[in-house]
Amino acid sequence: MTQTVAVLGTGKIGEALLSGMIRAGWRPADLLVTTRRGDRAQELRTRYGVESVTNAEAAKNADILILAVKPQDMGKLMDELAPHVTADRLVISAAAGITTAFIEDRLTPDTPVVRVMPNTPVLVDEGMSVISAGSHATGAHLATAEEIFGGVGKTLRVPESQQDAATALSGSGPAYFYFLVEAMTDAGILLGLPRAQAHDLIVQAAIGAAVMLRDSGEHPVKLREAVTSPAGTTISAIRELENHGVRAALIAALEAARDRSRELASGNG
């Protein structure tokens, strides 16, 4: 942890990473941030004790650059960084759909680049960050990325060819659950429950189900069958879900998300 890390782009994800690194033992003196607004820079300085610098200064002084900007801002950012990034730096991109080749082509030859797709539960240290190596990244570079992103949840290494699928499944995944909770809350209101009670019932069911999925080691089919009694309430509900094509709709939705990730990667934003 003697290396200097710069987080370029300190929105929610960038700040979550910053906070996670400090909790994991990184010294604020070894962390730099970039931000567009002076008031935001002061806020981060007060909250975490970190120094705010320009993108060019970050590129000159940091050993590790974490690019946490929006995908549409990546081209402009690379123009700012390119003159100052040498091949002994590690560049970690957390921008959806941006390939390592896109970044490598704009930097000094042989610069190691690691691509990471986190999701928003990093904000509560329950994120999943999917990590892929670029052409020049080694196992040590991947381990460094895992150390950083492991402070805010779990990590998983995949070949970069699987990143679009991982983005559809994990990066966008929390939104699908929020959508489901929203729909189930409306159903609870229709069935006569106050909104707050319906919400609490569904959220706790979701938390409990998630912990059982994680900790039991059982296949989700077995866990579902344990709730599904013959001629009972659950099987009646499952029948309606199947009749309305919910399973097929989910598969189609994830395919659409994967395809959109590919479009972003190809520059068709």
C-alpha positions as CSV (number, residue, x, y, z in Angstrom):
1,M,0.0,0.0,0.0
2,T,2.9,2.3,-0.6
3,Q,1.8,3.2,-4.1
4,T,-0.1,6.4,-5.0
5,V,-3.6,5.9,-6.3
6,A,-5.6,8.5,-8.2
7,V,-9.4,8.2,-8.6
8,L,-10.4,10.1,-11.6
9,G,-14.1,10.9,-11.4
10,T,-15.5,10.9,-7.9
11,G,-19.2,10.4,-8.3
12,K,-20.9,7.7,-6.3
13,I,-18.8,4.8,-7.5
14,G,-15.5,6.7,-7.3
15,E,-16.2,7.9,-3.8
16,A,-17.3,4.4,-2.7
17,L,-13.9,3.1,-3.9
18,L,-12.1,5.9,-2.1
19,S,-13.9,5.2,1.1
20,G,-13.3,1.5,0.8
21,M,-9.6,1.9,0.2
22,I,-9.2,4.0,3.3
23,R,-11.1,1.5,5.4
24,A,-8.9,-1.2,4.0
25,G,-5.8,0.6,5.2
26,W,-4.7,2.9,2.3
27,R,-3.3,6.2,3.7
28,P,-5.2,9.3,2.6
29,A,-1.8,10.8,1.8
30,D,-1.3,8.1,-0.9
31,L,-4.7,8.9,-2.5
32,L,-5.5,11.6,-5.1
33,V,-8.9,12.5,-6.5
34,T,-10.0,14.5,-9.5
35,T,-13.3,16.3,-9.7
36,R,-14.9,19.0,-11.9
37,R,-16.2,21.2,-9.1
38,G,-14.2,23.0,-6.4
39,D,-16.9,22.5,-3.8
40,R,-16.8,18.8,-4.4
41,A,-13.0,18.8,-4.1
42,Q,-13.4,20.6,-0.7
43,E,-16.0,18.1,0.4
44,L,-13.8,15.1,-0.3
45,R,-10.8,16.8,1.3
46,T,-12.8,17.4,4.5
47,R,-14.4,14.0,4.5
48,Y,-11.4,11.8,3.7
49,G,-8.3,14.0,4.0
50,V,-7.3,13.4,0.3
51,E,-5.8,15.9,-2.1
52,S,-7.7,17.0,-5.2
53,V,-5.6,17.5,-8.4
54,T,-6.1,17.9,-12.1
55,N,-6.3,14.9,-14.4
56,A,-2.8,15.7,-15.8
57,E,-1.4,16.0,-12.3
58,A,-2.9,12.6,-11.4
59,A,-1.4,11.0,-14.5
60,K,2.1,12.5,-13.6
61,N,2.1,11.6,-9.9
62,A,0.0,8.4,-9.4
63,D,1.2,4.8,-9.8
64,I,-2.3,3.6,-10.3
65,L,-5.1,5.5,-12.1
66,I,-8.7,4.4,-11.6
67,L,-10.9,5.9,-14.3
68,A,-14.3,6.2,-12.8
69,V,-15.8,8.6,-15.3
70,K,-18.9,8.1,-17.5
71,P,-18.3,6.2,-20.7
72,Q,-19.1,9.2,-22.9
73,D,-16.4,11.2,-21.1
74,M,-13.6,8.6,-21.6
75,G,-12.3,9.9,-24.9
76,K,-11.8,13.4,-23.6
77,L,-10.2,12.1,-20.5
78,M,-7.7,9.9,-22.4
79,D,-6.7,13.0,-24.5
80,E,-5.8,14.7,-21.2
81,L,-4.0,11.7,-19.7
82,A,-2.1,10.3,-22.7
83,P,0.9,12.8,-22.7
84,H,1.6,12.0,-19.1
85,V,1.0,8.3,-18.6
86,T,4.1,6.1,-18.8
87,A,4.2,2.3,-19.2
88,D,5.1,1.8,-15.6
89,R,1.6,3.0,-14.5
90,L,-1.4,0.7,-14.0
91,V,-4.6,2.0,-15.5
92,I,-7.9,0.6,-14.2
93,S,-11.1,1.5,-16.0
94,A,-14.5,1.2,-14.3
95,A,-16.4,2.7,-17.2
96,A,-19.2,0.5,-18.7
97,G,-18.5,-0.7,-22.2
98,I,-15.1,0.8,-22.6
99,T,-12.6,-1.9,-23.8
100,T,-9.0,-2.2,-22.7
101,A,-8.0,-1.9,-26.4
102,F,-9.7,1.6,-26.5
103,I,-7.5,2.8,-23.7
104,E,-4.3,1.0,-24.7
105,D,-4.5,2.5,-28.2
106,R,-4.4,6.0,-26.7
107,L,-1.5,5.4,-24.2
108,T,2.1,4.6,-24.3
109,P,2.7,1.2,-25.8
110,D,2.8,-1.7,-23.2
111,T,0.8,0.3,-20.6
112,P,-1.0,-2.3,-18.4
113,V,-4.8,-1.8,-18.4
114,V,-7.4,-3.6,-16.3
115,R,-11.1,-3.4,-17.0
116,V,-13.5,-3.6,-14.1
117,M,-17.3,-3.6,-14.1
118,P,-18.6,-2.8,-10.5
119,N,-22.2,-2.4,-9.6
120,T,-23.9,0.1,-7.3
121,P,-24.0,-2.1,-4.1
122,V,-20.3,-1.1,-3.8
123,L,-21.9,1.8,-2.0
124,V,-22.8,-0.5,0.9
125,D,-19.7,-2.8,0.6
126,E,-21.8,-5.5,-1.1
127,G,-20.7,-4.9,-4.7
128,M,-19.6,-7.4,-7.3
129,S,-16.8,-6.2,-9.5
130,V,-15.9,-8.2,-12.6
131,I,-12.2,-7.9,-13.6
132,S,-10.5,-8.5,-16.9
133,A,-6.9,-8.1,-18.0
134,G,-5.8,-6.0,-21.0
135,S,-3.0,-7.1,-23.4
136,H,-0.2,-6.0,-21.1
137,A,-1.7,-6.6,-17.6
138,T,-0.2,-9.4,-15.5
139,G,-1.6,-11.4,-12.6
140,A,0.0,-8.9,-10.2
141,H,-2.0,-6.1,-11.9
142,L,-5.2,-8.1,-11.5
143,A,-4.4,-8.8,-7.9
144,T,-4.0,-5.0,-7.3
145,A,-7.4,-4.4,-8.8
146,E,-8.9,-7.1,-6.7
147,E,-7.3,-5.5,-3.6
148,I,-8.9,-2.2,-4.4
149,F,-12.3,-3.4,-5.4
150,G,-12.4,-6.2,-2.8
151,G,-12.7,-3.4,-0.2
152,V,-16.3,-2.8,-1.3
153,G,-17.5,-6.3,-2.1
154,K,-16.6,-9.4,-4.0
155,T,-14.5,-9.6,-7.2
156,L,-14.5,-12.1,-10.1
157,R,-12.0,-12.5,-12.9
158,V,-13.3,-13.2,-16.4
159,P,-11.9,-13.0,-19.9
160,E,-12.7,-9.6,-21.4
161,S,-14.9,-11.3,-24.0
162,Q,-17.3,-12.0,-21.2
163,Q,-17.5,-8.5,-19.9
164,D,-20.6,-7.5,-21.9
165,A,-22.4,-10.5,-20.5
166,A,-21.2,-9.7,-17.0
167,T,-22.4,-6.1,-17.4
168,A,-25.8,-7.2,-18.4
169,L,-26.1,-9.7,-15.5
170,S,-24.2,-8.0,-12.7
171,G,-23.5,-4.4,-13.6
172,S,-27.2,-3.8,-14.4
173,G,-28.4,-6.6,-12.1
174,P,-29.4,-4.5,-9.1
175,A,-31.9,-2.5,-11.3
176,Y,-33.8,-5.7,-12.1
177,F,-34.3,-6.5,-8.4
178,Y,-35.4,-2.9,-7.7
179,F,-37.9,-3.2,-10.6
180,L,-39.2,-6.5,-9.1
181,V,-39.5,-5.0,-5.6
182,E,-41.4,-2.1,-7.1
183,A,-43.8,-4.4,-8.9
184,M,-44.3,-6.6,-5.9
185,T,-45.0,-3.5,-3.7
186,D,-47.7,-2.4,-6.1
187,A,-49.1,-5.9,-5.9
188,G,-49.1,-5.8,-2.1
189,I,-51.1,-2.5,-2.2
190,L,-53.6,-4.1,-4.6
191,L,-54.0,-7.0,-2.1
192,G,-54.8,-4.5,0.7
193,L,-51.5,-3.8,2.5
194,P,-50.2,-0.3,3.2
195,R,-47.3,0.6,1.0
196,A,-44.8,0.8,3.9
197,Q,-45.7,-2.7,5.2
198,A,-45.6,-4.2,1.7
199,H,-42.2,-2.7,1.1
200,D,-40.8,-4.0,4.4
201,L,-42.2,-7.5,3.8
202,I,-40.7,-7.7,0.3
203,V,-37.3,-6.2,1.2
204,Q,-36.8,-8.6,4.1
205,A,-37.9,-11.5,1.9
206,A,-35.3,-10.4,-0.7
207,I,-32.5,-10.1,1.9
208,G,-33.3,-13.5,3.5
209,A,-33.5,-15.2,0.1
210,A,-30.2,-13.6,-1.0
211,V,-28.4,-14.8,2.2
212,M,-29.9,-18.3,1.7
213,L,-28.7,-18.4,-1.9
214,R,-25.2,-17.2,-0.9
215,D,-24.8,-19.3,2.2
216,S,-26.7,-22.6,1.7
217,G,-24.9,-23.8,-1.3
218,E,-28.2,-25.1,-2.7
219,H,-29.4,-24.6,-6.3
220,P,-32.1,-22.0,-6.6
221,V,-34.5,-24.6,-7.9
222,K,-34.2,-26.6,-4.6
223,L,-34.7,-23.5,-2.5
224,R,-37.8,-22.6,-4.6
225,E,-39.1,-26.1,-4.3
226,A,-38.7,-25.9,-0.5
227,V,-41.2,-23.0,-0.5
228,T,-43.6,-24.6,-3.0
229,S,-46.1,-26.9,-1.4
230,P,-48.4,-29.1,-3.5
231,A,-51.6,-27.2,-4.5
232,G,-50.4,-24.3,-2.4
233,T,-50.2,-20.5,-2.8
234,T,-46.6,-20.4,-4.2
235,I,-47.2,-22.9,-7.1
236,S,-50.3,-20.8,-8.1
237,A,-48.1,-17.7,-8.3
238,I,-45.4,-19.6,-10.2
239,R,-47.9,-20.8,-12.7
240,E,-49.0,-17.2,-13.4
241,L,-45.4,-16.1,-13.8
242,E,-44.8,-18.9,-16.3
243,N,-48.0,-18.1,-18.1
244,H,-47.0,-14.5,-18.6
245,G,-43.6,-15.4,-19.9
246,V,-41.5,-13.8,-17.1
247,R,-38.6,-16.2,-17.5
248,A,-38.5,-15.5,-21.3
249,A,-38.8,-11.8,-20.7
250,L,-35.8,-11.8,-18.3
251,I,-33.7,-13.7,-20.8
252,A,-34.6,-11.2,-23.5
253,A,-33.9,-8.3,-21.2
254,L,-30.4,-9.5,-20.4
255,E,-29.7,-10.1,-24.0
256,A,-30.8,-6.5,-24.7
257,A,-28.5,-5.2,-22.0
258,R,-25.6,-7.3,-23.4
259,D,-26.2,-5.9,-26.9
260,R,-26.2,-2.3,-25.6
261,S,-22.9,-2.9,-23.8
262,R,-21.5,-4.1,-27.1
263,E,-22.8,-0.9,-28.8
264,L,-21.1,1.2,-26.2
265,A,-17.9,-0.7,-26.6
266,S,-18.0,-0.1,-30.4
267,G,-18.5,3.6,-29.9
268,N,-22.2,3.7,-30.9
269,G,-23.2,5.6,-27.8
